[in-house]
């Protein structure tokens, strides 16, 4: 690539940007705090998605000091729905560092900015160039794609050495006095024209000297080694309904203070053993039609947890009265999950795990495991009543296959969490769960079984990290996206 072609690239790209740049809220001014917030939010998130979150976040936390002094749950709630919640925690931690070290003002100093929590090379470059017009490169995925194509770079961009080389190249292209606009122009071109799958070469302002296009490689570049696919695991969750003073509410819990989704709220759920895990299906973002229709029938009282002798009656009634969506979705296999006691101890067959497509045996086994695991982990006794639905949630390294059951609350064991590492603890957990199972198979209510049992099982006082909520309380707590979808669907079904 000649010096003339490089100069042409910088000149034409900058002119195109100044004439065509989008009107985005973080471009109102060059306040370094506003630039910082926008760059963190835009990581792995679409511009259209970020805009309303950015505006709400800046309205609530207009300065680094305001963010630093806010309670973390309030920050997480404001971030709710954007995902990657460690970004919000790191942003707040960085704001506290700005307050402590720099008097609340983001400094015009590359080393100081790069030392802030959660600020890497790209964010450092973006803040320094956009806010302070320093000639620092800001190389993200868009920039690597644009430069790989324009200069026909065939090195693997997943390798650190390649990224370092592209950063040096980007720095050499920055026009004097226009660092912020040029870096944003690179990002804009990658987002709007030089897109990953369908580059708009004919409308590209730098098409004339694009070596990738001239070599016919615009659809091949950039070269990037495929990342290892995320690990898939099945999670069994419970929509636990309350009664009495908790009627109309659901039981939720708060995650631990550290780790994945720290301190966020969720439905109680457990990791399923491998034998109950699902094969990877097509990506699911919401409930199936069958699941929604079955839940509606269950809410209406048409589907009950039945004893074996009642199975045929339920199947005949449900098939005749269920919605068309159920009939279109293999109604027989779905309804069978309700046509026998959900809580028998189902096992995998000799040829492998139960049917991943949702057989009654597999769901019965899941319900049994859910009841026993919640008893063992938190001393929580529930009786799953019906399979409610399923959805997927994708993290960067893991995919949750969420299988959700409606469940009746029983009680809290007085001793709290059961230690299942001992034989006595395991027996205690199984005995407690056995009461739940017996109630299901006998056709009696769970509360009747508890009342008539001779053992003092416990009461209904939830541990500190559990809480009963309705739709109003949900608006004050921060939930991961997957549980937001489930809860919104649940409340909507009840309306």
PyMOL commands that set and color helices and strands:
alter all, ss='L'
color gray80, all
select helices_A, chain A and resi 3-20+25-27+32-41+47-60+64-69+72-79+86-102+110-114+121-132+141-150+160-173+179-192+201-203+207-209+211-214+244-246+274-276+289-299+308-321+324-328+331-336+360-378+423-442+446-452+471-474+481-494
alter helices_A, ss='H'
color red, helices_A
select strands_A, chain A and resi 231-241+250-254+265-267+269-271+380-394+398-413+458-459+466-469
alter strands_A, ss='S'
color yellow, strands_A
deselect
rebuild
show_as cartoon
